[in-house]
Amino acid sequence: MRKGLYPRLAAVNLRKNRQTWLPYLFTCAGTIMMFYIMLTLRCDPALNEISGKRTLAYMLNMGTVIIGFFAVILMFFAHSFIIKQRKKEFGLYNILGMEKRHIARLLAWETLYTAVIAYTAGIVLGILFSKLMQLLLLKLLRFDIRFGLYVSPLAMGITALLFAAIFLLTLLNSMRIIHFAKPVELLHGTQEGEREPKSKWALAVLGVLFLCTGYGLAVSVKSGLEALTMFFIAVICVIIGTYLLFTAFSIVLLKRLRANKNYYYKTSHFATVSGMLYRMKKNAGGLASICILSTMVLVTVSTTVCLYMGVDEMLDIAYPGDINVTAALTADAADWRDGITKTTLDAIAAQGRTVTGCRDYLTLTYGVDRSGNSFTPQCDQSGFLADDGAVDSFTILTAADYNAMAGTKASPANGAALLYTPNHTGKAFSGGSLTLCGITYKITMLDSFPIKEQVSARGGEQYYLVVADYDALMAAQATQLNGAGEGKAGITYNMAVNTDGTDEQKIACASAVDQAFYQQENDGFSIMTSSRAENSKEFLANYGGLFFLGIFLGFLFLMATVLIIYYKQVTEGYDDRERFCIMQNVGMTKSEVKSTIHSQVLIVFFLPLAATIVHIAFAFPMIRHLLSLFSLSNIALFAYCTLAAIGVFAVLYTLVYVLTARTYYKIVS
């Protein structure tokens, strides 16, 4: 053949097949851009100056791996669709005298053109948007904005190697398909799978069982640890159930509709049901993939947004003061309290800082088993707290400490106590009393509490009990020790101090307090000090990094969803064009054909969105418990974030429908 024929023919082919090739090119360029940006941020020396840089580096490394792995799947899917659509074209080349090795050479040139264009566009866009992404990340981390554009040659090289390997693999896969296919098979490649699918009741029932199992696991978990254990099992069950429902149950349902003569033998229903029935086997996998990817988008975005928006609330719970001191007391708490307070305040004063607020209190906390209105320490035979299932817990403090924090004058008598439950379940106690480790208290309910709720990863109810005085607190500890074994629950001294000064000065104060306790002889207690300013940077690195990663991965999953939707619309358009021409020839009017097309596309297109919303609704309880592992207890915030994510995604999904439906109608017309 004449020199230069293959490069020219490859360019002509790409131009003529731009309807299917351009989306693939955009996908390749977009994936390359995202991979380069993530890798560039990982290599950016400016981010090494951020507190929590190790956590952030881990997040960026994880994002790079996920994008690279997902790029292989996404590009293989898109390329396999293009090859399938062009089988007839390759078969014609073969019949006209072009050997398979010549077709392979043609494919090589097409792949080269695609790789060069996609890589160039992806890197250029990556360089342009990398600074924007860096600014966004620094903004999320509340770090000072840096000027200057960082371009990473290392990121360019790694990106080139990875995507060169992916393009090479797609080329080899295409050559494999062409090599083993006969010319006649190539000519009829796009018409495969037109036989009527069979009803597979066993798979349909299995799909329902898998889905119900996944849903059941999601709604039945009682704690964060249990949710973490069951999460991947539930996800796998839902994924399998979704694919089986779309591929098997949908066929069973459509055949049942066809068996209903009163429903089926109507013009619009006849065309819609028969058309969906013959195509469902081929498109069900795509619909299920759209549903799963849509669910991934919503879960990823809603959880990371919720965690980032709740970061200040989680900081307030974990670090209520600028400087926090916690002492686990093994001797008499009253003998040590004043000394700990004095050491803390003296160390702060030595740093030249002024205390602007201070609160301190004693607590006794332990897990319990509940039987009616009676509570006993939860332990196994060895005396240690059991690790299985949700655990209720009591936090007990004195009326004096409660009044100092709440600004009240409550004075429960001996044998009485004040009770607060965050979920207000304490009102269910009958008779206004409860028995804790053998001590019965007459209960008065509280509507609020000055201590912010510490979320337990093990779930269960949390009870805050205010007893009369220090002696009543020690009596509660003594009965708990008798029930649980020596040393199971000690008194904890908690102190939260606010000071003036900058974050650096507050961090220095916390360090000075820690050093002061280190130099003492502390045989009666163990001390832990913490700084809100110092730990807030680590919090932001964690949750800001997660939020940034969630945005990236959400966009990546959304891009994959749009690509699958577009190719599904194009495939259905070519499949339907000939079918609806036949229907018009046998008597259907153009308006009837248009109405049938519209109803069919709407049903098929929005079915994955409806299934996605159902998945999210059932997943909500499990994800809520998973968020408790991050000490996030604000269910309302998570609900708002989830609803907002669903709303935005539904709008984008509808917009994609409008755009891709135009391509579908154009092909069919």
Sequence and secondary structure as in RCSB ss.txt:
>XXXX:A:sequence
MRKGLYPRLAAVNLRKNRQTWLPYLFTCAGTIMMFYIMLTLRCDPALNEISGKRTLAYMLNMGTVIIGFFAVILM
FFAHSFIIKQRKKEFGLYNILGMEKRHIARLLAWETLYTAVIAYTAGIVLGILFSKLMQLLLLKLLRFDIRFGLY
VSPLAMGITALLFAAIFLLTLLNSMRIIHFAKPVELLHGTQEGEREPKSKWALAVLGVLFLCTGYGLAVSVKSGL
EALTMFFIAVICVIIGTYLLFTAFSIVLLKRLRANKNYYYKTSHFATVSGMLYRMKKNAGGLASICILSTMVLVT
VSTTVCLYMGVDEMLDIAYPGDINVTAALTADAADWRDGITKTTLDAIAAQGRTVTGCRDYLTLTYGVDRSGNSF
TPQCDQSGFLADDGAVDSFTILTAADYNAMAGTKASPANGAALLYTPNHTGKAFSGGSLTLCGITYKITMLDSFP
IKEQVSARGGEQYYLVVADYDALMAAQATQLNGAGEGKAGITYNMAVNTDGTDEQKIACASAVDQAFYQQENDGF
SIMTSSRAENSKEFLANYGGLFFLGIFLGFLFLMATVLIIYYKQVTEGYDDRERFCIMQNVGMTKSEVKSTIHSQ
VLIVFFLPLAATIVHIAFAFPMIRHLLSLFSLSNIALFAYCTLAAIGVFAVLYTLVYVLTARTYYKIVS
>XXXX:A:secstr
  TTHHHHHHHHHHHHTHHHHHHHHHHHHHHHHHHHHHHHHHH GGGGGSTTHHHHHHHHHHHHHHHHHHHHHHH
HHHHHHHHHHTHHHHHHHHHTT  HHHHHHHHHHHHHHHHHHHHHHHHHHHHHHHHHHHHHHHHHTT     S  
  HHHHHHHHHHHHHHHHHHHHHHHHHHHHS HHHHHTGGGTT S     HHHHHHHHHHHHHHHHHHHH  SHH
HHHHHHHHHHHHHHHHHHHIIIIIHHHHHHHHHH HHHHSSHHHHHHHHHHHHHHHHHHHHHHHHHHHHHHHHHH
HHHHHHHHHTHHHHHHHH  SSEEEEEEESS HHHHHHHHHHHHHHHHHHTT  EEEEEEEEEEEEEEEEETTEE
EE   TTSS   SS  EEEEEEEHHHHHHHHT      TTEEEEE TTSGGGG GGGEEEETTEEEEEEE S  S
S     TT   EEEEEESSHHHHHHHHHHHHHHH TTSS EEEEEEEEE S HHHHHHHHHHHHHHHHTS  SSE
EEEEEEHHHHHHHHHHHHHHHHHHHHHHHHHHHHHHHHHHHHHHHHHHHHHHHHHHHHHHTT  HHHHHHHHHHH
HHHHHHHHHHHHHHHHHHHHHHHHHHHHTTT   HHHHHHHHHHHHHHHHHHHHHHHHHHHHHHHHHH 
